[in-house]
């Protein structure tokens, strides 16, 4: 399964790189595919690359769904197979 996560750009770096915040975890990623990304934007991140810029409301709704899924999975004792 492939998973892409919304992350907020917190700094633009040299060489088409950016520092993003993924739920409190900071990670350096490539923004070569989304050169329009600016500090404060949300981007969809997959394997270290930003794939698209997201509307903030859409990003926050997606993050809320992931949080709900995590709470539901931990509450039910479900394990990923």
Secondary structure as the mmCIF struct_conf table of DSSP 4:
data_model
#
loop_
_struct_conf.conf_type_id
_struct_conf.id
_struct_conf.beg_label_comp_id
_struct_conf.beg_label_asym_id
_struct_conf.beg_label_seq_id
_struct_conf.end_label_comp_id
_struct_conf.end_label_asym_id
_struct_conf.end_label_seq_id
STRN STRN1 UNK A 5 UNK A 13
TURN_TY1_P TURN_TY1_P1 UNK A 14 UNK A 16
STRN STRN2 UNK A 17 UNK A 22
TURN_TY1_P TURN_TY1_P2 UNK A 23 UNK A 24
STRN STRN3 UNK A 25 UNK A 30
TURN_TY1_P TURN_TY1_P3 UNK A 32 UNK A 33
TURN_TY1_P TURN_TY1_P4 UNK A 35 UNK A 36
TURN_TY1_P TURN_TY1_P5 UNK A 39 UNK A 40
STRN STRN4 UNK A 42 UNK A 46
TURN_TY1_P TURN_TY1_P6 UNK A 47 UNK A 48
STRN STRN5 UNK A 49 UNK A 54
HELX_RH_AL_P HELX_RH_AL_P1 UNK A 56 UNK A 76
TURN_TY1_P TURN_TY1_P7 UNK A 77 UNK A 77
#
